[in-house]
Amino acid sequence: MEKKEALQALQAECLGCRECPLSQSRHNVVFGVGDPESELMFIGEGPGENEDLQGEPFVGAAGKLLDDMLEMIDLRRQQVYIANVVKCRPPRNRDPLGEEQAACRHWLDAQREIIRPKLIVCLGRIAAAAVIRSDFRITREHGQFEDVDGVRAMAMYHPAALLRDPSKRPETFVDLMTLRSEARRICQHLY
Ligand code: SF4
């Protein structure tokens, strides 16, 4: 089965998921969006209000900033794949609980298994702790690539954090330049 069809089949299954209590308050399951063939995957923590209402990750102000960040490295949203650690919105945008992340994990793992990205960028502390290392320190370790299960992975600040604290933006610009350089080095189809 092609990646696109495999991902569509997985999404159809995921849309009916009720494996954790977040299913009770969600409007939509926010599965993921983008190019199933992409070599670059972004992973955030979970849907916010706009994402929950629209069923798409990273819409609203944080999504616009993510689009701008992609533009800085000469990419468009359609060229990458974007997903979250949990697919349903935690109430009042609280951090997803450990048990919610654990229940949802197999969906993200299955997405990764189908897409097989060469590079993963975690957006924010929660995603970095889930994907890279449980003790990941976003303030100290953002922008540094490491090998995680055979994939090059790094983290940068979540766009929502950059909206709250613009003083982090210069560091994120450097991280984006690092990402572009690594993507040019190991991805064959992005640039
Ligand atoms: S957050 Fe994940 S595990 Fe929980 S109901 Fe939604 S899709 Fe299922």
Backbone and ligand atoms as CSV (ligand in chain L), in Angstrom:
chain,resi,resn,atom,element,x,y,z
A,1,MET,N,N,0.850,-1.202,0.000
A,1,MET,CA,C,0.000,0.000,0.000
A,1,MET,C,C,0.888,1.256,0.000
A,2,GLU,N,N,0.522,2.237,-0.792
A,2,GLU,CA,C,1.282,3.486,-0.823
A,2,GLU,C,C,1.131,4.214,0.514
A,3,LYS,N,N,2.081,5.105,0.777
A,3,LYS,CA,C,2.055,5.834,2.054
A,3,LYS,C,C,0.756,6.626,2.225
A,4,LYS,N,N,0.317,7.265,1.145
A,4,LYS,CA,C,-0.891,8.093,1.237
A,4,LYS,C,C,-2.102,7.262,1.646
A,5,GLU,N,N,-2.266,6.119,1.004
A,5,GLU,CA,C,-3.415,5.257,1.324
A,5,GLU,C,C,-3.293,4.685,2.735
A,6,ALA,N,N,-2.072,4.308,3.094
A,6,ALA,CA,C,-1.858,3.743,4.431
A,6,ALA,C,C,-2.186,4.778,5.507
A,7,LEU,N,N,-1.791,6.012,5.241
A,7,LEU,CA,C,-2.054,7.074,6.216
A,7,LEU,C,C,-3.550,7.406,6.277
A,8,GLN,N,N,-4.205,7.369,5.124
A,8,GLN,CA,C,-5.658,7.611,5.105
A,8,GLN,C,C,-6.400,6.527,5.885
A,9,ALA,N,N,-5.960,5.287,5.728
A,9,ALA,CA,C,-6.605,4.179,6.443
A,9,ALA,C,C,-6.381,4.327,7.948
A,10,LEU,N,N,-5.159,4.726,8.312
A,10,LEU,CA,C,-4.854,4.934,9.731
A,10,LEU,C,C,-5.690,6.080,10.296
A,11,GLN,N,N,-5.816,7.151,9.523
A,11,GLN,CA,C,-6.602,8.308,9.963
A,11,GLN,C,C,-8.064,7.917,10.176
A,12,ALA,N,N,-8.616,7.153,9.249
A,12,ALA,CA,C,-10.020,6.733,9.370
A,12,ALA,C,C,-10.233,5.963,10.677
A,13,GLU,N,N,-9.260,5.158,11.023
A,13,GLU,CA,C,-9.345,4.385,12.264
A,13,GLU,C,C,-9.211,5.306,13.481
A,14,CYS,N,N,-8.253,6.223,13.387
A,14,CYS,CA,C,-7.962,7.128,14.513
A,14,CYS,C,C,-9.146,8.050,14.821
A,15,LEU,N,N,-9.885,8.446,13.780
A,15,LEU,CA,C,-10.992,9.386,13.995
A,15,LEU,C,C,-12.059,8.827,14.934
A,16,GLY,N,N,-12.101,7.525,15.070
A,16,GLY,CA,C,-13.086,6.922,15.975
A,16,GLY,C,C,-12.508,6.551,17.326
A,17,CYS,N,N,-11.268,6.946,17.584
A,17,CYS,CA,C,-10.594,6.500,18.817
A,17,CYS,C,C,-11.257,7.062,20.080
A,18,ARG,N,N,-11.456,6.178,21.040
A,18,ARG,CA,C,-11.960,6.596,22.357
A,18,ARG,C,C,-11.122,5.928,23.449
A,19,GLU,N,N,-9.811,5.867,23.188
A,19,GLU,CA,C,-8.940,5.116,24.082
A,19,GLU,C,C,-8.486,5.903,25.307
A,20,CYS,N,N,-8.812,7.184,25.360
A,20,CYS,CA,C,-8.498,7.930,26.583
A,20,CYS,C,C,-9.592,8.975,26.811
A,21,PRO,N,N,-9.661,9.555,28.003
A,21,PRO,CA,C,-10.756,10.478,28.325
A,21,PRO,C,C,-10.796,11.754,27.493
A,22,LEU,N,N,-9.715,12.072,26.775
A,22,LEU,CA,C,-9.748,13.286,25.941
A,22,LEU,C,C,-10.803,13.177,24.838
A,23,SER,N,N,-11.214,11.967,24.533
A,23,SER,CA,C,-12.253,11.780,23.504
A,23,SER,C,C,-13.583,12.403,23.929
A,24,GLN,N,N,-13.786,12.547,25.233
A,24,GLN,CA,C,-15.097,13.013,25.714
A,24,GLN,C,C,-15.319,14.509,25.477
A,25,SER,N,N,-14.237,15.284,25.449
A,25,SER,CA,C,-14.402,16.730,25.318
A,25,SER,C,C,-13.985,17.278,23.960
A,26,ARG,N,N,-13.450,16.424,23.104
A,26,ARG,CA,C,-12.963,16.928,21.815
A,26,ARG,C,C,-14.120,17.241,20.867
A,27,HIS,N,N,-13.840,18.176,19.928
A,27,HIS,CA,C,-14.737,18.354,18.794
A,27,HIS,C,C,-14.268,17.512,17.609
A,28,ASN,N,N,-12.965,17.467,17.431
A,28,ASN,CA,C,-12.383,16.701,16.331
A,28,ASN,C,C,-11.118,15.996,16.794
A,29,VAL,N,N,-10.860,14.839,16.247
A,29,VAL,CA,C,-9.540,14.225,16.350
A,29,VAL,C,C,-8.640,14.954,15.358
A,30,VAL,N,N,-7.505,15.421,15.848
A,30,VAL,CA,C,-6.570,16.147,14.975
A,30,VAL,C,C,-5.438,15.188,14.614
A,31,PHE,N,N,-5.612,14.508,13.506
A,31,PHE,CA,C,-4.719,13.398,13.172
A,31,PHE,C,C,-3.349,13.874,12.712
A,32,GLY,N,N,-3.341,14.771,11.733
A,32,GLY,CA,C,-2.068,15.228,11.163
A,32,GLY,C,C,-2.331,15.733,9.767
A,33,VAL,N,N,-1.351,16.422,9.205
A,33,VAL,CA,C,-1.555,17.008,7.880
A,33,VAL,C,C,-0.209,17.118,7.174
A,34,GLY,N,N,-0.257,17.084,5.856
A,34,GLY,CA,C,0.977,17.303,5.107
A,34,GLY,C,C,1.233,16.229,4.078
A,35,ASP,N,N,2.489,16.173,3.647
A,35,ASP,CA,C,2.901,15.251,2.599
A,35,ASP,C,C,3.328,13.913,3.203
A,36,PRO,N,N,2.605,12.844,2.920
A,36,PRO,CA,C,2.976,11.536,3.478
A,36,PRO,C,C,4.352,11.062,3.014
A,37,GLU,N,N,4.828,11.638,1.917
A,37,GLU,CA,C,6.136,11.233,1.386
A,37,GLU,C,C,7.259,12.121,1.928
A,38,SER,N,N,6.931,13.068,2.785
A,38,SER,CA,C,7.956,14.028,3.215
A,38,SER,C,C,9.055,13.356,4.037
A,39,GLU,N,N,10.250,13.901,3.875
A,39,GLU,CA,C,11.382,13.419,4.675
A,39,GLU,C,C,11.493,14.169,5.994
A,40,LEU,N,N,10.638,15.176,6.188
A,40,LEU,CA,C,10.703,16.025,7.383
A,40,LEU,C,C,9.350,16.035,8.098
A,41,MET,N,N,9.384,15.655,9.368
A,41,MET,CA,C,8.151,15.591,10.147
A,41,MET,C,C,8.278,16.495,11.372
A,42,PHE,N,N,7.259,17.305,11.613
A,42,PHE,CA,C,7.172,18.133,12.814
A,42,PHE,C,C,6.177,17.487,13.773
A,43,ILE,N,N,6.539,17.488,15.049
A,43,ILE,CA,C,5.652,16.896,16.059
A,43,ILE,C,C,5.452,17.908,17.186
A,44,GLY,N,N,4.193,18.287,17.393
A,44,GLY,CA,C,3.850,19.173,18.503
A,44,GLY,C,C,3.247,18.380,19.650
A,45,GLU,N,N,2.726,19.089,20.635
A,45,GLU,CA,C,2.247,18.348,21.816
A,45,GLU,C,C,0.792,17.905,21.691
A,46,GLY,N,N,-0.087,18.793,21.247
A,46,GLY,CA,C,-1.490,18.417,21.134
A,46,GLY,C,C,-2.294,19.576,20.587
A,47,PRO,N,N,-3.524,19.312,20.182
A,47,PRO,CA,C,-4.345,20.380,19.597
A,47,PRO,C,C,-4.736,21.425,20.636
A,48,GLY,N,N,-4.805,22.672,20.188
A,48,GLY,CA,C,-5.398,23.742,20.983
A,48,GLY,C,C,-6.841,23.950,20.531
A,49,GLU,N,N,-7.399,25.093,20.928
A,49,GLU,CA,C,-8.817,25.333,20.636
A,49,GLU,C,C,-9.102,25.391,19.129
A,50,ASN,N,N,-8.307,26.190,18.403
A,50,ASN,CA,C,-8.545,26.308,16.960
A,50,ASN,C,C,-8.368,24.976,16.249
A,51,GLU,N,N,-7.332,24.242,16.676
A,51,GLU,CA,C,-7.055,22.955,16.047
A,51,GLU,C,C,-8.202,21.979,16.313
A,52,ASP,N,N,-8.700,21.988,17.538
A,52,ASP,CA,C,-9.816,21.115,17.912
A,52,ASP,C,C,-11.052,21.430,17.073
A,53,LEU,N,N,-11.292,22.719,16.851
A,53,LEU,CA,C,-12.489,23.113,16.096
A,53,LEU,C,C,-12.338,22.830,14.607
A,54,GLN,N,N,-11.111,22.953,14.095
A,54,GLN,CA,C,-10.912,22.793,12.649
A,54,GLN,C,C,-10.413,21.411,12.245
A,55,GLY,N,N,-9.920,20.647,13.222
A,55,GLY,CA,C,-9.449,19.297,12.918
A,55,GLY,C,C,-8.108,19.253,12.224
A,56,GLU,N,N,-7.354,20.351,12.326
A,56,GLU,CA,C,-6.043,20.403,11.669
A,56,GLU,C,C,-5.002,20.926,12.654
A,57,PRO,N,N,-3.788,20.356,12.661
A,57,PRO,CA,C,-2.771,20.839,13.600
A,57,PRO,C,C,-2.207,22.203,13.194
A,58,PHE,N,N,-1.841,22.977,14.171
A,58,PHE,CA,C,-1.144,24.255,13.962
A,58,PHE,C,C,-1.898,25.182,12.999
A,59,VAL,N,N,-3.117,25.527,13.400
A,59,VAL,CA,C,-3.834,26.617,12.745
A,59,VAL,C,C,-3.904,27.761,13.767
A,60,GLY,N,N,-4.501,28.885,13.403
A,60,GLY,CA,C,-4.504,30.017,14.320
A,60,GLY,C,C,-3.152,30.692,14.347
A,61,ALA,N,N,-2.934,31.509,15.377
A,61,ALA,CA,C,-1.718,32.346,15.425
A,61,ALA,C,C,-0.445,31.505,15.463
A,62,ALA,N,N,-0.439,30.428,16.256
A,62,ALA,CA,C,0.759,29.586,16.336
A,62,ALA,C,C,1.017,28.892,15.000
A,63,GLY,N,N,-0.044,28.511,14.329
A,63,GLY,CA,C,0.100,27.876,13.028
A,63,GLY,C,C,0.639,28.844,11.987
A,64,LYS,N,N,0.166,30.090,12.063
A,64,LYS,CA,C,0.680,31.106,11.129
A,64,LYS,C,C,2.173,31.316,11.364
A,65,LEU,N,N,2.565,31.329,12.647
A,65,LEU,CA,C,3.989,31.497,12.942
A,65,LEU,C,C,4.786,30.287,12.444
A,66,LEU,N,N,4.231,29.084,12.592
A,66,LEU,CA,C,4.930,27.910,12.064
A,66,LEU,C,C,5.101,28.032,10.547
A,67,ASP,N,N,4.069,28.496,9.868
A,67,ASP,CA,C,4.180,28.709,8.412
A,67,ASP,C,C,5.292,29.706,8.103
A,68,ASP,N,N,5.365,30.783,8.893
A,68,ASP,CA,C,6.431,31.778,8.688
A,68,ASP,C,C,7.812,31.168,8.925
A,69,MET,N,N,7.888,30.315,9.967
A,69,MET,CA,C,9.171,29.657,10.266
A,69,MET,C,C,9.583,28.765,9.099
A,70,LEU,N,N,8.612,28.056,8.534
A,70,LEU,CA,C,8.913,27.197,7.378
A,70,LEU,C,C,9.376,28.042,6.193
A,71,GLU,N,N,8.714,29.171,6.013
A,71,GLU,CA,C,9.089,30.039,4.895
A,71,GLU,C,C,10.529,30.524,5.032
A,72,MET,N,N,10.958,30.752,6.298
A,72,MET,CA,C,12.344,31.202,6.526
A,72,MET,C,C,13.351,30.181,6.044
A,73,ILE,N,N,12.945,28.904,6.004
A,73,ILE,CA,C,13.879,27.883,5.512
A,73,ILE,C,C,13.411,27.367,4.140
A,74,ASP,N,N,12.693,28.213,3.444
A,74,ASP,CA,C,12.313,27.954,2.046
A,74,ASP,C,C,11.423,26.733,1.888
A,75,LEU,N,N,10.542,26.511,2.862
A,75,LEU,CA,C,9.618,25.382,2.784
A,75,LEU,C,C,8.192,25.879,2.972
A,76,ARG,N,N,7.262,25.075,2.486
A,76,ARG,CA,C,5.854,25.328,2.715
A,76,ARG,C,C,5.266,24.155,3.493
A,77,ARG,N,N,4.173,24.441,4.191
A,77,ARG,CA,C,3.509,23.426,5.016
A,77,ARG,C,C,3.211,22.139,4.225
A,78,GLN,N,N,2.878,22.308,2.957
A,78,GLN,CA,C,2.499,21.152,2.138
A,78,GLN,C,C,3.677,20.213,1.867
A,79,GLN,N,N,4.900,20.686,2.135
A,79,GLN,CA,C,6.081,19.870,1.843
A,79,GLN,C,C,6.531,19.025,3.034
A,80,VAL,N,N,5.943,19.264,4.207
A,80,VAL,CA,C,6.355,18.532,5.407
A,80,VAL,C,C,5.126,17.801,5.957
A,81,TYR,N,N,5.332,16.991,6.991
A,81,TYR,CA,C,4.187,16.383,7.655
A,81,TYR,C,C,4.157,16.892,9.092
A,82,ILE,N,N,2.958,17.233,9.573
A,82,ILE,CA,C,2.813,17.817,10.904
A,82,ILE,C,C,1.823,16.990,11.716
A,83,ALA,N,N,2.245,16.573,12.902
A,83,ALA,CA,C,1.354,15.788,13.772
A,83,ALA,C,C,1.602,16.206,15.225
A,84,ASN,N,N,0.816,15.638,16.113
A,84,ASN,CA,C,0.962,15.913,17.541
A,84,ASN,C,C,1.119,14.624,18.337
A,85,VAL,N,N,1.621,14.779,19.551
A,85,VAL,CA,C,1.777,13.628,20.448
A,85,VAL,C,C,0.410,13.077,20.838
A,86,VAL,N,N,-0.527,13.954,21.203
A,86,VAL,CA,C,-1.910,13.503,21.428
A,86,VAL,C,C,-2.808,14.137,20.372
A,87,LYS,N,N,-3.785,13.386,19.946
A,87,LYS,CA,C,-4.606,13.799,18.809
A,87,LYS,C,C,-5.885,14.528,19.226
A,88,CYS,N,N,-6.175,14.563,20.493
A,88,CYS,CA,C,-7.384,15.259,20.963
A,88,CYS,C,C,-6.976,16.337,21.964
A,89,ARG,N,N,-7.739,17.426,21.980
A,89,ARG,CA,C,-7.373,18.589,22.786
A,89,ARG,C,C,-7.522,18.336,24.282
A,90,PRO,N,N,-6.464,18.557,25.048
A,90,PRO,CA,C,-6.618,18.527,26.504
A,90,PRO,C,C,-7.442,19.740,26.957
A,91,PRO,N,N,-8.354,19.560,27.906
A,91,PRO,CA,C,-9.201,20.670,28.354
A,91,PRO,C,C,-8.374,21.874,28.814
A,92,ARG,N,N,-8.830,23.057,28.463
A,92,ARG,CA,C,-8.188,24.320,28.833
A,92,ARG,C,C,-6.699,24.350,28.452
A,93,ASN,N,N,-6.343,23.598,27.419
A,93,ASN,CA,C,-4.960,23.584,26.909
A,93,ASN,C,C,-3.926,23.155,27.940
A,94,ARG,N,N,-4.331,22.393,28.934
A,94,ARG,CA,C,-3.329,21.876,29.877
A,94,ARG,C,C,-2.403,20.897,29.161
A,95,ASP,N,N,-1.259,20.597,29.802
A,95,ASP,CA,C,-0.356,19.597,29.231
A,95,ASP,C,C,-1.071,18.251,29.180
A,96,PRO,N,N,-0.838,17.473,28.125
A,96,PRO,CA,C,-1.417,16.126,28.118
A,96,PRO,C,C,-0.803,15.270,29.232
A,97,LEU,N,N,-1.636,14.518,29.913
A,97,LEU,CA,C,-1.165,13.676,31.019
A,97,LEU,C,C,-0.360,12.496,30.471
A,98,GLY,N,N,0.460,11.932,31.352
A,98,GLY,CA,C,1.277,10.783,30.951
A,98,GLY,C,C,0.431,9.643,30.413
A,99,GLU,N,N,-0.702,9.382,31.077
A,99,GLU,CA,C,-1.538,8.255,30.619
A,99,GLU,C,C,-2.222,8.563,29.284
A,100,GLU,N,N,-2.514,9.847,29.045
A,100,GLU,CA,C,-3.104,10.214,27.755
A,100,GLU,C,C,-2.056,10.063,26.644
A,101,GLN,N,N,-0.840,10.501,26.940
A,101,GLN,CA,C,0.234,10.348,25.952
A,101,GLN,C,C,0.496,8.877,25.666
A,102,ALA,N,N,0.474,8.075,26.721
A,102,ALA,CA,C,0.743,6.637,26.543
A,102,ALA,C,C,-0.363,5.984,25.711
A,103,ALA,N,N,-1.610,6.370,25.980
A,103,ALA,CA,C,-2.730,5.779,25.229
A,103,ALA,C,C,-2.662,6.159,23.761
A,104,CYS,N,N,-2.198,7.367,23.486
A,104,CYS,CA,C,-2.205,7.895,22.114
A,104,CYS,C,C,-0.950,7.525,21.337
A,105,ARG,N,N,0.049,7.065,22.017
A,105,ARG,CA,C,1.369,6.890,21.422
A,105,ARG,C,C,1.368,6.023,20.154
A,106,HIS,N,N,0.550,4.983,20.166
A,106,HIS,CA,C,0.613,4.053,19.027
A,106,HIS,C,C,0.175,4.718,17.723
A,107,TRP,N,N,-0.658,5.768,17.815
A,107,TRP,CA,C,-1.052,6.460,16.582
A,107,TRP,C,C,0.155,7.202,15.991
A,108,LEU,N,N,0.894,7.907,16.834
A,108,LEU,CA,C,2.084,8.625,16.365
A,108,LEU,C,C,3.132,7.636,15.846
A,109,ASP,N,N,3.315,6.546,16.583
A,109,ASP,CA,C,4.293,5.543,16.134
A,109,ASP,C,C,3.906,4.999,14.761
A,110,ALA,N,N,2.606,4.773,14.566
A,110,ALA,CA,C,2.152,4.248,13.276
A,110,ALA,C,C,2.355,5.289,12.174
A,111,GLN,N,N,2.111,6.562,12.490
A,111,GLN,CA,C,2.370,7.620,11.490
A,111,GLN,C,C,3.847,7.623,11.099
A,112,ARG,N,N,4.697,7.554,12.101
A,112,ARG,CA,C,6.140,7.560,11.829
A,112,ARG,C,C,6.543,6.338,11.017
A,113,GLU,N,N,5.945,5.214,11.333
A,113,GLU,CA,C,6.267,3.958,10.640
A,113,GLU,C,C,5.905,4.055,9.153
A,114,ILE,N,N,4.787,4.707,8.864
A,114,ILE,CA,C,4.354,4.851,7.464
A,114,ILE,C,C,5.211,5.899,6.735
A,115,ILE,N,N,5.373,7.058,7.368
A,115,ILE,CA,C,6.051,8.178,6.697
A,115,ILE,C,C,7.564,7.946,6.610
A,116,ARG,N,N,8.101,7.339,7.656
A,116,ARG,CA,C,9.556,7.108,7.740
A,116,ARG,C,C,10.364,8.371,7.407
A,117,PRO,N,N,10.173,9.447,8.185
A,117,PRO,CA,C,10.920,10.680,7.907
A,117,PRO,C,C,12.405,10.507,8.201
A,118,LYS,N,N,13.208,11.296,7.528
A,118,LYS,CA,C,14.649,11.280,7.819
A,118,LYS,C,C,14.978,12.248,8.946
A,119,LEU,N,N,14.147,13.284,9.071
A,119,LEU,CA,C,14.350,14.278,10.126
A,119,LEU,C,C,13.045,14.475,10.891
A,120,ILE,N,N,13.169,14.588,12.214
A,120,ILE,CA,C,12.007,14.916,13.046
A,120,ILE,C,C,12.340,16.177,13.836
A,121,VAL,N,N,11.414,17.119,13.823
A,121,VAL,CA,C,11.563,18.319,14.651
A,121,VAL,C,C,10.431,18.334,15.670
A,122,CYS,N,N,10.802,18.280,16.940
A,122,CYS,CA,C,9.817,18.362,18.012
A,122,CYS,C,C,9.583,19.830,18.342
A,123,LEU,N,N,8.318,20.200,18.419
A,123,LEU,CA,C,7.980,21.587,18.738
A,123,LEU,C,C,7.566,21.665,20.202
A,124,GLY,N,N,8.502,22.118,21.030
A,124,GLY,CA,C,8.204,22.297,22.450
A,124,GLY,C,C,8.670,21.151,23.333
A,125,ARG,N,N,8.644,21.437,24.623
A,125,ARG,CA,C,9.162,20.534,25.657
A,125,ARG,C,C,8.434,19.191,25.697
A,126,ILE,N,N,7.117,19.226,25.626
A,126,ILE,CA,C,6.348,17.991,25.773
A,126,ILE,C,C,6.663,17.013,24.638
A,127,ALA,N,N,6.694,17.535,23.421
A,127,ALA,CA,C,6.994,16.671,22.276
A,127,ALA,C,C,8.417,16.148,22.353
A,128,ALA,N,N,9.363,17.011,22.754
A,128,ALA,CA,C,10.756,16.580,22.861
A,128,ALA,C,C,10.906,15.491,23.922
A,129,ALA,N,N,10.201,15.647,25.043
A,129,ALA,CA,C,10.281,14.631,26.104
A,129,ALA,C,C,9.662,13.318,25.640
A,130,ALA,N,N,8.611,13.403,24.811
A,130,ALA,CA,C,7.941,12.185,24.344
A,130,ALA,C,C,8.756,11.476,23.264
A,131,VAL,N,N,9.418,12.251,22.411
A,131,VAL,CA,C,10.042,11.653,21.227
A,131,VAL,C,C,11.551,11.474,21.394
A,132,ILE,N,N,12.209,12.444,22.022
A,132,ILE,CA,C,13.684,12.379,22.082
A,132,ILE,C,C,14.141,11.735,23.380
A,133,ARG,N,N,13.807,12.324,24.513
A,133,ARG,CA,C,14.251,11.808,25.819
A,133,ARG,C,C,13.349,12.374,26.893
A,134,SER,N,N,12.995,11.565,27.871
A,134,SER,CA,C,12.052,12.031,28.897
A,134,SER,C,C,12.631,13.182,29.724
A,135,ASP,N,N,13.982,13.260,29.811
A,135,ASP,CA,C,14.576,14.346,30.598
A,135,ASP,C,C,15.072,15.496,29.711
A,136,PHE,N,N,14.543,15.576,28.501
A,136,PHE,CA,C,14.990,16.620,27.567
A,136,PHE,C,C,14.747,18.008,28.155
A,137,ARG,N,N,15.763,18.874,28.067
A,137,ARG,CA,C,15.655,20.248,28.577
A,137,ARG,C,C,15.608,21.198,27.388
A,138,ILE,N,N,14.438,21.685,27.097
A,138,ILE,CA,C,14.261,22.483,25.880
A,138,ILE,C,C,15.111,23.757,25.899
A,139,THR,N,N,15.268,24.359,27.079
A,139,THR,CA,C,16.024,25.621,27.126
A,139,THR,C,C,17.511,25.404,26.828
A,140,ARG,N,N,18.021,24.229,27.175
A,140,ARG,CA,C,19.447,23.962,26.968
A,140,ARG,C,C,19.734,23.185,25.697
A,141,GLU,N,N,18.794,22.349,25.272
A,141,GLU,CA,C,19.115,21.378,24.223
A,141,GLU,C,C,18.425,21.647,22.883
A,142,HIS,N,N,17.644,22.734,22.819
A,142,HIS,CA,C,16.987,23.013,21.536
A,142,HIS,C,C,18.049,23.260,20.457
A,143,GLY,N,N,17.691,22.896,19.246
A,143,GLY,CA,C,18.598,23.169,18.121
A,143,GLY,C,C,19.708,22.162,17.928
A,144,GLN,N,N,19.750,21.124,18.773
A,144,GLN,CA,C,20.833,20.139,18.650
A,144,GLN,C,C,20.275,18.827,18.090
A,145,PHE,N,N,20.821,18.389,16.981
A,145,PHE,CA,C,20.367,17.115,16.419
A,145,PHE,C,C,20.995,15.952,17.158
A,146,GLU,N,N,20.216,14.897,17.332
A,146,GLU,CA,C,20.762,13.647,17.827
A,146,GLU,C,C,20.034,12.493,17.146
A,147,ASP,N,N,20.628,11.314,17.195
A,147,ASP,CA,C,19.988,10.138,16.592
A,147,ASP,C,C,19.021,9.520,17.582
A,148,VAL,N,N,17.785,9.378,17.152
A,148,VAL,CA,C,16.750,8.775,17.996
A,148,VAL,C,C,16.097,7.660,17.184
A,149,ASP,N,N,16.312,6.436,17.605
A,149,ASP,CA,C,15.760,5.278,16.881
A,149,ASP,C,C,16.091,5.342,15.391
A,150,GLY,N,N,17.320,5.727,15.096
A,150,GLY,CA,C,17.762,5.742,13.700
A,150,GLY,C,C,17.315,6.948,12.893
A,151,VAL,N,N,16.705,7.926,13.553
A,151,VAL,CA,C,16.244,9.135,12.849
A,151,VAL,C,C,16.929,10.345,13.478
A,152,ARG,N,N,17.318,11.305,12.652
A,152,ARG,CA,C,17.887,12.546,13.180
A,152,ARG,C,C,16.750,13.391,13.752
A,153,ALA,N,N,16.879,13.763,15.005
A,153,ALA,CA,C,15.788,14.506,15.653
A,153,ALA,C,C,16.343,15.700,16.413
A,154,MET,N,N,15.598,16.760,16.421
A,154,MET,CA,C,15.933,17.945,17.207
A,154,MET,C,C,14.649,18.579,17.711
A,155,ALA,N,N,14.807,19.514,18.643
A,155,ALA,CA,C,13.638,20.233,19.151
A,155,ALA,C,C,13.874,21.727,19.020
A,156,MET,N,N,12.797,22.440,18.865
A,156,MET,CA,C,12.856,23.893,18.967
A,156,MET,C,C,11.647,24.359,19.772
A,157,TYR,N,N,11.660,25.615,20.124
A,157,TYR,CA,C,10.551,26.131,20.925
A,157,TYR,C,C,9.240,26.018,20.154
A,158,HIS,N,N,8.176,25.747,20.889
A,158,HIS,CA,C,6.838,25.686,20.296
A,158,HIS,C,C,6.451,27.094,19.809
A,159,PRO,N,N,5.832,27.203,18.635
A,159,PRO,CA,C,5.432,28.536,18.160
A,159,PRO,C,C,4.593,29.310,19.178
A,160,ALA,N,N,3.760,28.621,19.946
A,160,ALA,CA,C,2.955,29.331,20.958
A,160,ALA,C,C,3.865,29.958,22.019
A,161,ALA,N,N,4.969,29.280,22.354
A,161,ALA,CA,C,5.929,29.837,23.319
A,161,ALA,C,C,6.624,31.066,22.724
A,162,LEU,N,N,6.858,31.024,21.413
A,162,LEU,CA,C,7.494,32.174,20.752
A,162,LEU,C,C,6.553,33.369,20.694
A,163,LEU,N,N,5.261,33.083,20.607
A,163,LEU,CA,C,4.286,34.184,20.641
A,163,LEU,C,C,4.231,34.802,22.033
A,164,ARG,N,N,4.333,33.955,23.059
A,164,ARG,CA,C,4.292,34.461,24.445
A,164,ARG,C,C,5.576,35.193,24.803
A,165,ASP,N,N,6.702,34.708,24.279
A,165,ASP,CA,C,7.997,35.249,24.673
A,165,ASP,C,C,8.862,35.494,23.429
A,166,PRO,N,N,8.692,36.644,22.800
A,166,PRO,CA,C,9.451,36.925,21.564
A,166,PRO,C,C,10.962,36.951,21.756
A,167,SER,N,N,11.443,37.042,23.000
A,167,SER,CA,C,12.899,37.056,23.212
A,167,SER,C,C,13.540,35.722,22.807
A,168,LYS,N,N,12.723,34.676,22.651
A,168,LYS,CA,C,13.256,33.369,22.228
A,168,LYS,C,C,13.429,33.294,20.708
A,169,ARG,N,N,12.941,34.281,19.997
A,169,ARG,CA,C,12.934,34.163,18.535
A,169,ARG,C,C,14.334,34.127,17.902
A,170,PRO,N,N,15.303,34.939,18.384
A,170,PRO,CA,C,16.632,34.845,17.764
A,170,PRO,C,C,17.239,33.442,17.876
A,171,GLU,N,N,17.055,32.789,19.024
A,171,GLU,CA,C,17.569,31.417,19.177
A,171,GLU,C,C,16.870,30.483,18.194
A,172,THR,N,N,15.585,30.705,18.004
A,172,THR,CA,C,14.828,29.848,17.091
A,172,THR,C,C,15.262,30.066,15.653
A,173,PHE,N,N,15.636,31.295,15.335
A,173,PHE,CA,C,16.141,31.563,13.986
A,173,PHE,C,C,17.408,30.743,13.734
A,174,VAL,N,N,18.281,30.709,14.734
A,174,VAL,CA,C,19.509,29.905,14.604
A,174,VAL,C,C,19.148,28.424,14.439
A,175,ASP,N,N,18.172,27.956,15.234
A,175,ASP,CA,C,17.736,26.549,15.132
A,175,ASP,C,C,17.205,26.252,13.725
A,176,LEU,N,N,16.477,27.201,13.169
A,176,LEU,CA,C,15.931,26.997,11.824
A,176,LEU,C,C,17.045,26.901,10.781
A,177,MET,N,N,18.088,27.698,10.958
A,177,MET,CA,C,19.220,27.628,10.024
A,177,MET,C,C,19.921,26.270,10.157
A,178,THR,N,N,20.023,25.787,11.391
A,178,THR,CA,C,20.601,24.453,11.620
A,178,THR,C,C,19.750,23.389,10.939
A,179,LEU,N,N,18.431,23.530,11.083
A,179,LEU,CA,C,17.516,22.568,10.464
A,179,LEU,C,C,17.668,22.584,8.941
A,180,ARG,N,N,17.704,23.768,8.366
A,180,ARG,CA,C,17.826,23.843,6.906
A,180,ARG,C,C,19.127,23.198,6.418
A,181,SER,N,N,20.189,23.465,7.162
A,181,SER,CA,C,21.469,22.896,6.780
A,181,SER,C,C,21.433,21.357,6.867
A,182,GLU,N,N,20.855,20.821,7.933
A,182,GLU,CA,C,20.774,19.362,8.091
A,182,GLU,C,C,19.833,18.762,7.038
A,183,ALA,N,N,18.743,19.451,6.768
A,183,ALA,CA,C,17.799,18.956,5.761
A,183,ALA,C,C,18.454,18.928,4.381
A,184,ARG,N,N,19.257,19.942,4.083
A,184,ARG,CA,C,19.936,19.958,2.788
A,184,ARG,C,C,20.967,18.840,2.712
A,185,ARG,N,N,21.521,18.494,3.887
A,185,ARG,CA,C,22.560,17.470,3.912
A,185,ARG,C,C,21.983,16.076,3.716
A,186,ILE,N,N,20.858,15.785,4.403
A,186,ILE,CA,C,20.429,14.381,4.373
A,186,ILE,C,C,19.098,14.120,3.641
A,187,CYS,N,N,18.354,15.150,3.326
A,187,CYS,CA,C,17.088,14.921,2.609
A,187,CYS,C,C,17.322,15.108,1.111
A,188,GLN,N,N,16.819,14.182,0.334
A,188,GLN,CA,C,17.069,14.260,-1.109
A,188,GLN,C,C,15.956,14.971,-1.882
A,189,HIS,N,N,14.789,15.078,-1.271
A,189,HIS,CA,C,13.647,15.565,-2.047
A,189,HIS,C,C,13.050,16.878,-1.541
A,190,LEU,N,N,13.623,17.450,-0.483
A,190,LEU,CA,C,13.025,18.654,0.091
A,190,LEU,C,C,13.434,19.909,-0.653
A,191,TYR,N,N,14.711,19.953,-1.038
A,191,TYR,CA,C,15.223,21.165,-1.688
A,191,TYR,C,C,15.681,20.879,-3.112
L,1,SF4,S1,S,-6.024,11.579,22.543
L,1,SF4,FE1,FE,-5.370,9.829,21.305
L,1,SF4,S2,S,-5.791,8.030,22.572
L,1,SF4,FE2,FE,-6.976,9.730,23.428
L,1,SF4,S3,S,-8.996,9.543,22.416
L,1,SF4,FE3,FE,-7.746,10.988,21.225
L,1,SF4,S4,S,-6.825,9.731,19.581
L,1,SF4,FE4,FE,-7.539,8.331,21.198
